[in-house]
Amino acid sequence: MYLSLEAYRNIVKNVGSRADIAALCRVSKGFQYAAERALYNTLYMQDIGTTMLLCATLTEQPRVAACVDALTLHAGASSEDESEEEGEEVPHVEELPEGYWPTISLAFRKLSRLRYLNIHIGRGVPSSNTWILDDCPFHLRSFHCDLDWDAHLVKFLENQQDLDDLYIIDYKDSLMDASVAPPTTISPLSANSLPNLATLECTFTEAAAALAPRRPLIRLKTCFSRSDPDAKRVEMTTLFAKIQLSTAELRSLDIADSTYEEPFSVELLSTIVGMSRTARQLRYLGTLALPVAGRERLRFYGMLMRLPRLDCIEVEVSGWQPVPSTLAAFRALASELRLYCPTVVMVVFVHEFERTVITYVDGLYRIDEEVGPELLWRSDL
């Protein structure tokens, strides 16, 4: 008896465990087709032995490799396992065997339909193995990359015409040694590369400045590299000059800083509201030091009024004395802000890197513990 493809898929979808799905692969050809896609559609690789066995399977069985749509690779300890707080044991990082990266490289070359790739590099693991991306046939939609920015990565990105979501942990202005030639601020990527890049997360504003021009960027998360106010001001000017060359208007802007100071936050906000690329469509903005003094705060609110579509703002309040810590205090500040910016329905208060999300729904303010504040910049709210 033969069932429709939809029937096979519905049966597989309602099977409880991966072991049972694997067993269905041996029932019939129809079940094998649907079950293999359920098993291999999304892969998570962390354990070294399992990773190498799975990569060998993908290399030897192209039919299975063609099922993979999303893959996450953790090489070494993941960031969640790397806590060094007092009283916690630092995990042992198992040494990667000699054939680890070549095995991954061979598997990558078989993943013709991969669309989502996350590569996380743990502590103690070299991040220089970008050569594993050479000759890969897939065209990604989303790419999280903890690997070094070098010629291999640049060559890979040049061919990613469908990529719209990119995270890079490293960036260099030039692939040339500064001792041989002076560094350049021009991106090594060609002008027509990454034509669909809409979401960019990077740890250096230099990367954002290099990738923003000529691309339809609507979400940006980055961090100031410098702490000196004058140097940071130059960095800010360069970044926003490049953002102005983007082909789209930002909806989300998240710029972290090593020190949040009121005067610079006011300068930053003034720059943001003064540019069409960052003012007209902006819905999420973070992170700015909320001024303590009333006059400065009113000026701060006045500039926010020039962001007509702002839904969510993240403000740093660590400099306040006393620091807001109760629902009543958060409600008072959020209510004050909404007097000037009634479009805002969510305020994130930051104290010493701890975030409290206050939402406004049906006339009521409440602490929202279900929202992940670290991902708010990615949403359209």
C-alpha positions in Angstrom: 0.0 0.0 0.0 1.4 3.4 -1.0 0.5 6.6 0.7 0.8 10.2 -0.5 4.0 12.1 0.3 1.9 14.4 2.5 0.7 11.4 4.5 4.2 10.1 5.0 5.3 13.5 6.2 2.4 13.8 8.6 3.1 10.4 10.1 6.8 11.2 10.5 6.0 14.6 12.0 4.0 13.0 14.8 6.6 10.4 15.7 8.0 11.1 19.2 11.7 10.3 19.1 14.6 10.5 16.6 15.2 6.7 17.2 11.7 6.0 16.0 12.1 8.2 13.0 15.3 6.4 12.1 13.4 3.1 12.4 10.9 4.4 9.9 13.7 4.7 7.3 13.7 0.9 7.1 10.0 0.4 6.7 9.6 1.4 3.0 11.0 3.8 0.4 8.2 6.2 1.0 8.9 6.4 4.7 12.6 6.5 4.1 12.3 9.6 1.9 10.2 11.5 4.6 12.1 10.2 7.6 15.5 11.0 6.2 14.4 14.6 5.6 13.1 14.9 9.2 16.3 13.4 10.6 18.8 15.4 8.6 17.0 18.6 7.9 18.5 20.3 10.9 21.8 19.1 12.4 23.5 20.1 15.6 27.2 19.0 15.9 29.1 19.3 19.2 30.5 16.0 20.4 33.7 15.3 18.5 33.2 11.6 17.8 29.5 12.1 16.7 30.5 15.1 14.6 33.1 13.1 12.6 30.8 10.1 12.2 28.0 12.3 10.9 30.3 14.2 8.5 31.5 10.8 7.1 27.9 9.8 6.5 27.2 13.1 4.7 30.3 12.7 2.6 29.5 9.0 1.6 25.8 9.5 1.0 25.0 12.5 -1.2 21.2 11.6 -0.9 21.4 12.2 2.8 23.6 15.3 2.4 20.9 16.8 0.1 18.4 16.8 3.0 20.4 19.2 5.2 18.9 22.7 5.4 20.4 24.0 8.6 23.6 23.0 10.5 25.2 24.2 13.7 28.8 23.3 14.5 30.3 23.8 18.0 34.1 23.2 17.8 35.3 23.0 21.4 33.4 24.3 24.5 30.3 26.4 23.7 30.0 29.9 25.1 27.4 28.7 27.5 29.9 26.2 29.0 32.7 28.7 29.5 31.7 30.4 32.7 34.6 31.2 35.1 32.6 32.5 38.0 33.8 31.8 41.5 33.0 28.2 42.6 32.4 26.9 39.1 34.8 24.5 37.5 36.2 25.5 34.1 35.3 22.7 31.7 38.0 20.6 30.1 38.3 21.2 26.4 38.9 18.0 24.5 41.7 18.3 21.9 40.4 18.1 18.4 41.9 15.1 16.4 44.1 15.7 13.4 41.4 14.7 10.9 38.6 16.8 12.5 38.7 19.9 10.1 39.4 17.9 6.9 36.4 15.6 7.7 34.2 18.7 8.1 35.5 20.2 4.9 34.6 17.1 2.9 31.1 17.0 4.4 30.6 20.7 3.6 31.3 20.1 0.0 28.3 17.8 -0.2 25.8 20.1 1.3 24.3 21.4 -1.8 21.0 22.6 -0.2 22.3 24.1 3.0 20.8 27.5 3.8 21.5 28.1 7.5 25.0 27.6 8.9 26.4 28.5 12.4 30.0 27.9 13.2 30.9 28.4 16.9 34.5 28.2 18.0 35.2 27.4 21.6 38.0 28.5 23.9 41.4 27.0 22.9 40.3 26.0 19.4 42.1 27.8 16.5 39.7 30.1 14.5 41.9 30.1 11.4 40.4 27.1 9.6 38.4 29.2 7.2 39.7 26.9 4.4 36.8 24.5 5.2 34.6 26.9 3.3 36.6 26.5 0.1 34.6 25.0 -2.8 31.4 24.7 -0.9 28.4 24.5 -3.2 25.7 25.9 -0.9 24.2 29.3 -1.0 23.3 30.5 2.5 20.5 32.7 3.8 22.0 33.0 7.3 25.6 32.6 8.5 27.1 32.9 12.0 30.9 32.8 11.7 33.4 32.7 14.5 36.2 32.1 12.1 38.9 34.6 11.2 38.4 37.2 8.5 40.9 36.2 5.8 41.1 35.5 2.1 39.2 32.2 2.4 36.3 33.8 4.2 36.2 36.8 1.8 36.2 34.4 -1.2 33.3 32.4 0.3 31.3 35.5 1.0 31.8 36.8 -2.5 29.7 33.9 -3.8 26.9 34.2 -1.2 24.4 36.1 -3.3 21.4 35.0 -1.2 22.8 35.8 2.2 20.6 38.2 4.2 21.7 37.5 7.8 25.4 37.6 8.7 27.3 37.5 12.0 31.1 37.9 12.0 33.3 37.9 15.1 36.5 39.1 13.3 37.3 41.8 10.7 40.4 43.2 9.2 40.5 46.4 7.0 43.1 44.8 4.7 44.3 41.3 4.0 47.8 42.7 3.5 50.4 42.9 6.3 50.5 46.4 7.6 54.3 46.2 7.7 54.3 45.7 3.9 51.6 48.1 2.9 49.5 50.6 4.9 46.1 49.3 5.9 43.1 50.4 3.9 39.6 51.1 5.1 38.1 49.8 1.9 36.3 46.4 2.2 38.1 43.6 0.4 34.6 42.4 -0.7 33.6 43.6 -4.1 30.9 46.2 -4.5 28.4 43.7 -5.9 28.9 41.0 -3.2 26.2 40.3 -0.6 23.5 42.1 -2.5 20.7 41.0 -0.2 22.5 41.6 3.2 19.7 42.9 5.5 20.9 41.9 9.0 24.4 42.3 10.2 25.9 41.6 13.6 29.6 42.3 14.0 32.0 43.1 16.9 33.7 46.0 15.2 32.2 49.1 13.7 34.9 48.9 11.0 33.1 45.9 9.7 29.8 47.6 9.8 31.2 50.6 8.0 32.7 48.4 5.3 29.6 46.3 4.7 26.8 48.9 5.0 27.4 50.8 1.7 25.4 49.6 -1.4 23.6 46.9 0.6 19.9 46.9 1.9 20.8 46.9 5.6 17.8 47.2 7.9 19.2 45.6 11.1 22.6 46.4 12.6 24.3 45.3 15.8 27.8 46.4 16.5 30.1 47.8 19.2 32.4 50.8 19.5 36.0 49.7 19.5 37.5 52.7 21.3 36.9 54.1 24.7 38.6 57.6 24.4 35.7 60.1 23.7 37.5 61.9 20.8 38.5 58.6 19.1 35.0 57.2 19.6 33.6 60.4 18.1 35.7 59.8 14.9 34.6 56.2 14.9 30.9 57.2 15.2 31.3 59.8 12.3 32.8 57.2 10.0 30.2 54.6 10.8 27.2 56.8 10.1 28.7 58.2 7.0 28.9 54.7 5.7 25.4 53.8 6.9 24.1 56.7 4.9 25.3 54.9 1.8 23.1 51.9 2.5 20.3 51.2 0.0 17.7 50.8 2.8 16.6 52.6 5.9 17.5 51.0 9.3 14.7 49.6 11.4 16.9 48.3 14.2 20.2 49.8 15.5 22.0 48.3 18.5 25.4 49.8 19.3 27.2 48.6 22.4 29.9 50.5 24.3 32.6 49.7 26.9 31.4 52.8 28.9 28.0 54.4 28.7 28.3 58.1 29.3 25.5 60.7 29.0 27.3 63.3 26.9 28.3 60.8 24.2 24.9 59.1 24.2 23.3 62.5 23.6 25.8 63.1 20.7 25.0 59.6 19.3 21.3 60.1 19.5 21.6 63.5 17.8 23.5 61.8 14.9 20.9 59.1 14.6 17.9 61.5 14.5 19.7 63.8 12.0 20.0 61.1 9.3 17.3 59.9 7.0 18.8 56.3 6.9 18.4 56.0 10.7 15.5 58.2 11.7 12.4 57.6 9.5 12.0 53.8 9.9 13.8 53.1 13.2 11.8 50.8 15.5 14.5 49.5 17.9 17.3 51.6 19.4 19.9 50.6 21.9 21.9 51.2 24.0 21.9 54.8 25.3 22.7 56.2 28.7 19.5 57.8 30.1 20.4 61.2 31.5 19.8 61.7 35.2 19.3 65.5 35.3 15.8 66.7 34.3 16.9 69.3 31.7 19.2 66.8 29.9 16.6 64.1 30.0 14.0 66.4 28.5 16.4 67.2 25.7 17.0 63.4 25.3 13.2 62.9 25.0 12.9 65.7 22.6 15.3 64.1 20.2 13.5 60.8 20.5 10.3 62.5 19.3 12.0 62.8 15.9 11.9 59.0 15.6 8.3 58.6 14.5 8.2 54.8 14.4 10.2 53.9 17.5 8.7 50.9 19.3 11.5 49.8 21.7 14.4 51.6 23.3 17.2 50.2 25.5 18.6 52.6 28.1 21.5 52.2 30.5 20.7 53.4 34.1 23.8 52.1 36.0 24.8 55.7 36.7 21.6 56.5 38.6 21.5 56.9 42.3 19.5 55.0 43.5 19.3 52.6 40.6 15.8 51.9 39.4 15.0 48.3 40.6 11.2 48.1 41.3 8.2 47.9 39.0 7.1 51.3 40.3 10.4 52.9 39.4 10.5 51.3 36.0 6.9 52.3 35.4 7.5 55.9 36.3 10.4 56.2 33.9 8.7 54.3 31.1 5.6 56.5 31.6 7.6 59.6 31.5 9.3 58.5 28.3 6.0 57.7 26.6 4.7 61.2 27.3 7.1 62.3 24.5 7.3 59.1 22.5 3.8 57.4 22.6 4.8 54.9 19.9 7.2 53.2 22.4 5.6 50.0 23.8 8.8 48.4 25.3 11.6 49.9 27.3 14.7 47.8 28.3 16.5 49.1 31.4 20.1 48.0 31.7 22.0 47.9 35.0 25.5 46.3 35.1 24.6 44.2 32.0 21.4 42.9 33.6 18.3 43.8 31.6 14.7 44.4 32.7 12.1 44.5 30.0 9.0 46.7 30.6 6.1 46.4 28.2 3.1 48.6 27.8 -0.1 46.7 26.9 -3.7 48.0 27.2 -2.7 50.8 29.5 -0.7 48.7 31.8 3.1 48.4 32.4 4.6 45.1 33.4 7.9 43.4 33.7 8.1 40.9 30.8 10.3 37.9 31.7 9.3 36.0 28.6 11.0 38.3 26.1 14.6 37.6 25.3 16.1 41.1 25.3 19.2 40.0 23.4 17.1 39.2 20.4 14.8 42.3 20.4 17.0 44.1 17.8 16.2 41.3 15.3 12.4 41.6 15.6 10.1 44.1 14.0 8.0 44.3 17.2 
